[in-house]
């Protein structure tokens, strides 16, 4: 089973769990809109699936590029990883907005797990942004691709030497990306499903 399939199955399980445990009958009794809650859950999970699938190119690139020495292949992988940027950023924003909206409708702001989930996801987003700025954007620069610093775009510069690129690639640690980019979201998924506190 591929990683994408495992993520999809896990998220489908989350949908099922949310439908059975978000107290729809209680919401009806309180005059809430259960159909709106269902739509929010659906959009939230769909955006999560979209995010992970679109972000897969970038995730695969981090693992593969560390072993590459061919500038042409490195450039191709970097361009492929950035090609889905708008899709996964849009889906991340939608996932975040629906995730923040639902607690207002199902009245769970008093639960610790929802606050912990938000803090963890914000940590992942900030960490990814900082590491992307320090590593991936700079890698684009040293291999002679157009790159960005912050939100400012810069044209391609003459590429660095093979030795310099190889040294730079050694600073990229895929294990960190797995722990933060996969491990922490897995903890958030556990919190959503089991609601321990």
MODELLER restraints for C-alpha pairs under 7 A, 6 or more apart:
rsr = mdl.restraints
at = mdl.atoms
rsr.add(forms.Gaussian(group=physical.xy_distance, feature=features.Distance(at['CA:4:A'], at['CA:53:A']), mean=6.62, stdev=0.5))
rsr.add(forms.Gaussian(group=physical.xy_distance, feature=features.Distance(at['CA:8:A'], at['CA:49:A']), mean=6.31, stdev=0.5))
rsr.add(forms.Gaussian(group=physical.xy_distance, feature=features.Distance(at['CA:11:A'], at['CA:45:A']), mean=6.54, stdev=0.5))
rsr.add(forms.Gaussian(group=physical.xy_distance, feature=features.Distance(at['CA:14:A'], at['CA:193:A']), mean=6.02, stdev=0.5))
rsr.add(forms.Gaussian(group=physical.xy_distance, feature=features.Distance(at['CA:15:A'], at['CA:45:A']), mean=6.92, stdev=0.5))
rsr.add(forms.Gaussian(group=physical.xy_distance, feature=features.Distance(at['CA:17:A'], at['CA:193:A']), mean=6.57, stdev=0.5))
rsr.add(forms.Gaussian(group=physical.xy_distance, feature=features.Distance(at['CA:22:A'], at['CA:106:A']), mean=6.76, stdev=0.5))
rsr.add(forms.Gaussian(group=physical.xy_distance, feature=features.Distance(at['CA:24:A'], at['CA:34:A']), mean=5.84, stdev=0.5))
rsr.add(forms.Gaussian(group=physical.xy_distance, feature=features.Distance(at['CA:27:A'], at['CA:33:A']), mean=6.96, stdev=0.5))
rsr.add(forms.Gaussian(group=physical.xy_distance, feature=features.Distance(at['CA:27:A'], at['CA:34:A']), mean=6.36, stdev=0.5))
rsr.add(forms.Gaussian(group=physical.xy_distance, feature=features.Distance(at['CA:28:A'], at['CA:34:A']), mean=6.49, stdev=0.5))
rsr.add(forms.Gaussian(group=physical.xy_distance, feature=features.Distance(at['CA:37:A'], at['CA:102:A']), mean=6.80, stdev=0.5))
rsr.add(forms.Gaussian(group=physical.xy_distance, feature=features.Distance(at['CA:37:A'], at['CA:105:A']), mean=6.99, stdev=0.5))
rsr.add(forms.Gaussian(group=physical.xy_distance, feature=features.Distance(at['CA:40:A'], at['CA:98:A']), mean=5.86, stdev=0.5))
rsr.add(forms.Gaussian(group=physical.xy_distance, feature=features.Distance(at['CA:40:A'], at['CA:102:A']), mean=6.70, stdev=0.5))
rsr.add(forms.Gaussian(group=physical.xy_distance, feature=features.Distance(at['CA:44:A'], at['CA:95:A']), mean=4.85, stdev=0.5))
rsr.add(forms.Gaussian(group=physical.xy_distance, feature=features.Distance(at['CA:44:A'], at['CA:98:A']), mean=5.52, stdev=0.5))
rsr.add(forms.Gaussian(group=physical.xy_distance, feature=features.Distance(at['CA:44:A'], at['CA:99:A']), mean=6.40, stdev=0.5))
rsr.add(forms.Gaussian(group=physical.xy_distance, feature=features.Distance(at['CA:47:A'], at['CA:91:A']), mean=4.87, stdev=0.5))
rsr.add(forms.Gaussian(group=physical.xy_distance, feature=features.Distance(at['CA:47:A'], at['CA:92:A']), mean=6.81, stdev=0.5))
rsr.add(forms.Gaussian(group=physical.xy_distance, feature=features.Distance(at['CA:47:A'], at['CA:94:A']), mean=6.36, stdev=0.5))
rsr.add(forms.Gaussian(group=physical.xy_distance, feature=features.Distance(at['CA:47:A'], at['CA:95:A']), mean=5.34, stdev=0.5))
rsr.add(forms.Gaussian(group=physical.xy_distance, feature=features.Distance(at['CA:48:A'], at['CA:91:A']), mean=6.85, stdev=0.5))
rsr.add(forms.Gaussian(group=physical.xy_distance, feature=features.Distance(at['CA:48:A'], at['CA:95:A']), mean=6.01, stdev=0.5))
rsr.add(forms.Gaussian(group=physical.xy_distance, feature=features.Distance(at['CA:50:A'], at['CA:88:A']), mean=6.87, stdev=0.5))
rsr.add(forms.Gaussian(group=physical.xy_distance, feature=features.Distance(at['CA:50:A'], at['CA:91:A']), mean=6.31, stdev=0.5))
rsr.add(forms.Gaussian(group=physical.xy_distance, feature=features.Distance(at['CA:51:A'], at['CA:88:A']), mean=4.59, stdev=0.5))
rsr.add(forms.Gaussian(group=physical.xy_distance, feature=features.Distance(at['CA:51:A'], at['CA:91:A']), mean=5.37, stdev=0.5))
rsr.add(forms.Gaussian(group=physical.xy_distance, feature=features.Distance(at['CA:51:A'], at['CA:92:A']), mean=6.04, stdev=0.5))
rsr.add(forms.Gaussian(group=physical.xy_distance, feature=features.Distance(at['CA:54:A'], at['CA:84:A']), mean=5.75, stdev=0.5))
rsr.add(forms.Gaussian(group=physical.xy_distance, feature=features.Distance(at['CA:54:A'], at['CA:87:A']), mean=6.48, stdev=0.5))
rsr.add(forms.Gaussian(group=physical.xy_distance, feature=features.Distance(at['CA:54:A'], at['CA:88:A']), mean=5.36, stdev=0.5))
rsr.add(forms.Gaussian(group=physical.xy_distance, feature=features.Distance(at['CA:55:A'], at['CA:88:A']), mean=5.93, stdev=0.5))
rsr.add(forms.Gaussian(group=physical.xy_distance, feature=features.Distance(at['CA:57:A'], at['CA:80:A']), mean=6.74, stdev=0.5))
rsr.add(forms.Gaussian(group=physical.xy_distance, feature=features.Distance(at['CA:57:A'], at['CA:81:A']), mean=4.95, stdev=0.5))
rsr.add(forms.Gaussian(group=physical.xy_distance, feature=features.Distance(at['CA:58:A'], at['CA:81:A']), mean=4.26, stdev=0.5))
rsr.add(forms.Gaussian(group=physical.xy_distance, feature=features.Distance(at['CA:61:A'], at['CA:77:A']), mean=5.96, stdev=0.5))
rsr.add(forms.Gaussian(group=physical.xy_distance, feature=features.Distance(at['CA:61:A'], at['CA:81:A']), mean=6.48, stdev=0.5))
rsr.add(forms.Gaussian(group=physical.xy_distance, feature=features.Distance(at['CA:62:A'], at['CA:174:A']), mean=6.21, stdev=0.5))
rsr.add(forms.Gaussian(group=physical.xy_distance, feature=features.Distance(at['CA:63:A'], at['CA:174:A']), mean=5.81, stdev=0.5))
rsr.add(forms.Gaussian(group=physical.xy_distance, feature=features.Distance(at['CA:65:A'], at['CA:74:A']), mean=6.09, stdev=0.5))
rsr.add(forms.Gaussian(group=physical.xy_distance, feature=features.Distance(at['CA:66:A'], at['CA:169:A']), mean=5.41, stdev=0.5))
rsr.add(forms.Gaussian(group=physical.xy_distance, feature=features.Distance(at['CA:66:A'], at['CA:170:A']), mean=6.83, stdev=0.5))
rsr.add(forms.Gaussian(group=physical.xy_distance, feature=features.Distance(at['CA:66:A'], at['CA:172:A']), mean=6.95, stdev=0.5))
rsr.add(forms.Gaussian(group=physical.xy_distance, feature=features.Distance(at['CA:68:A'], at['CA:74:A']), mean=6.56, stdev=0.5))
rsr.add(forms.Gaussian(group=physical.xy_distance, feature=features.Distance(at['CA:69:A'], at['CA:166:A']), mean=6.95, stdev=0.5))
rsr.add(forms.Gaussian(group=physical.xy_distance, feature=features.Distance(at['CA:71:A'], at['CA:143:A']), mean=6.49, stdev=0.5))
rsr.add(forms.Gaussian(group=physical.xy_distance, feature=features.Distance(at['CA:75:A'], at['CA:143:A']), mean=6.98, stdev=0.5))
rsr.add(forms.Gaussian(group=physical.xy_distance, feature=features.Distance(at['CA:103:A'], at['CA:109:A']), mean=5.88, stdev=0.5))
rsr.add(forms.Gaussian(group=physical.xy_distance, feature=features.Distance(at['CA:111:A'], at['CA:197:A']), mean=6.37, stdev=0.5))
rsr.add(forms.Gaussian(group=physical.xy_distance, feature=features.Distance(at['CA:112:A'], at['CA:197:A']), mean=5.68, stdev=0.5))
rsr.add(forms.Gaussian(group=physical.xy_distance, feature=features.Distance(at['CA:113:A'], at['CA:191:A']), mean=5.93, stdev=0.5))
rsr.add(forms.Gaussian(group=physical.xy_distance, feature=features.Distance(at['CA:113:A'], at['CA:195:A']), mean=6.09, stdev=0.5))
rsr.add(forms.Gaussian(group=physical.xy_distance, feature=features.Distance(at['CA:113:A'], at['CA:196:A']), mean=6.91, stdev=0.5))
rsr.add(forms.Gaussian(group=physical.xy_distance, feature=features.Distance(at['CA:113:A'], at['CA:197:A']), mean=5.74, stdev=0.5))
rsr.add(forms.Gaussian(group=physical.xy_distance, feature=features.Distance(at['CA:117:A'], at['CA:188:A']), mean=5.26, stdev=0.5))
rsr.add(forms.Gaussian(group=physical.xy_distance, feature=features.Distance(at['CA:117:A'], at['CA:191:A']), mean=6.96, stdev=0.5))
rsr.add(forms.Gaussian(group=physical.xy_distance, feature=features.Distance(at['CA:120:A'], at['CA:184:A']), mean=6.83, stdev=0.5))
rsr.add(forms.Gaussian(group=physical.xy_distance, feature=features.Distance(at['CA:121:A'], at['CA:185:A']), mean=7.00, stdev=0.5))
rsr.add(forms.Gaussian(group=physical.xy_distance, feature=features.Distance(at['CA:124:A'], at['CA:180:A']), mean=6.15, stdev=0.5))
rsr.add(forms.Gaussian(group=physical.xy_distance, feature=features.Distance(at['CA:124:A'], at['CA:181:A']), mean=6.58, stdev=0.5))
rsr.add(forms.Gaussian(group=physical.xy_distance, feature=features.Distance(at['CA:133:A'], at['CA:149:A']), mean=6.91, stdev=0.5))
rsr.add(forms.Gaussian(group=physical.xy_distance, feature=features.Distance(at['CA:135:A'], at['CA:172:A']), mean=6.79, stdev=0.5))
rsr.add(forms.Gaussian(group=physical.xy_distance, feature=features.Distance(at['CA:137:A'], at['CA:147:A']), mean=5.84, stdev=0.5))
rsr.add(forms.Gaussian(group=physical.xy_distance, feature=features.Distance(at['CA:137:A'], at['CA:148:A']), mean=6.19, stdev=0.5))
rsr.add(forms.Gaussian(group=physical.xy_distance, feature=features.Distance(at['CA:140:A'], at['CA:146:A']), mean=6.69, stdev=0.5))
rsr.add(forms.Gaussian(group=physical.xy_distance, feature=features.Distance(at['CA:140:A'], at['CA:147:A']), mean=5.74, stdev=0.5))
rsr.add(forms.Gaussian(group=physical.xy_distance, feature=features.Distance(at['CA:141:A'], at['CA:147:A']), mean=5.70, stdev=0.5))
rsr.add(forms.Gaussian(group=physical.xy_distance, feature=features.Distance(at['CA:141:A'], at['CA:156:A']), mean=6.69, stdev=0.5))
rsr.add(forms.Gaussian(group=physical.xy_distance, feature=features.Distance(at['CA:141:A'], at['CA:157:A']), mean=6.57, stdev=0.5))
rsr.add(forms.Gaussian(group=physical.xy_distance, feature=features.Distance(at['CA:142:A'], at['CA:159:A']), mean=5.20, stdev=0.5))
rsr.add(forms.Gaussian(group=physical.xy_distance, feature=features.Distance(at['CA:142:A'], at['CA:160:A']), mean=5.17, stdev=0.5))
rsr.add(forms.Gaussian(group=physical.xy_distance, feature=features.Distance(at['CA:142:A'], at['CA:165:A']), mean=6.61, stdev=0.5))
rsr.add(forms.Gaussian(group=physical.xy_distance, feature=features.Distance(at['CA:143:A'], at['CA:159:A']), mean=4.63, stdev=0.5))
rsr.add(forms.Gaussian(group=physical.xy_distance, feature=features.Distance(at['CA:143:A'], at['CA:160:A']), mean=6.20, stdev=0.5))
rsr.add(forms.Gaussian(group=physical.xy_distance, feature=features.Distance(at['CA:144:A'], at['CA:156:A']), mean=5.21, stdev=0.5))
rsr.add(forms.Gaussian(group=physical.xy_distance, feature=features.Distance(at['CA:144:A'], at['CA:157:A']), mean=5.13, stdev=0.5))
rsr.add(forms.Gaussian(group=physical.xy_distance, feature=features.Distance(at['CA:144:A'], at['CA:158:A']), mean=5.36, stdev=0.5))
rsr.add(forms.Gaussian(group=physical.xy_distance, feature=features.Distance(at['CA:144:A'], at['CA:159:A']), mean=4.22, stdev=0.5))
rsr.add(forms.Gaussian(group=physical.xy_distance, feature=features.Distance(at['CA:145:A'], at['CA:156:A']), mean=4.64, stdev=0.5))
rsr.add(forms.Gaussian(group=physical.xy_distance, feature=features.Distance(at['CA:145:A'], at['CA:157:A']), mean=6.92, stdev=0.5))
rsr.add(forms.Gaussian(group=physical.xy_distance, feature=features.Distance(at['CA:146:A'], at['CA:154:A']), mean=5.81, stdev=0.5))
rsr.add(forms.Gaussian(group=physical.xy_distance, feature=features.Distance(at['CA:146:A'], at['CA:155:A']), mean=4.60, stdev=0.5))
rsr.add(forms.Gaussian(group=physical.xy_distance, feature=features.Distance(at['CA:146:A'], at['CA:156:A']), mean=4.09, stdev=0.5))
rsr.add(forms.Gaussian(group=physical.xy_distance, feature=features.Distance(at['CA:147:A'], at['CA:153:A']), mean=5.96, stdev=0.5))
rsr.add(forms.Gaussian(group=physical.xy_distance, feature=features.Distance(at['CA:147:A'], at['CA:154:A']), mean=5.40, stdev=0.5))
rsr.add(forms.Gaussian(group=physical.xy_distance, feature=features.Distance(at['CA:147:A'], at['CA:155:A']), mean=6.64, stdev=0.5))
rsr.add(forms.Gaussian(group=physical.xy_distance, feature=features.Distance(at['CA:147:A'], at['CA:156:A']), mean=6.84, stdev=0.5))
rsr.add(forms.Gaussian(group=physical.xy_distance, feature=features.Distance(at['CA:148:A'], at['CA:154:A']), mean=5.75, stdev=0.5))
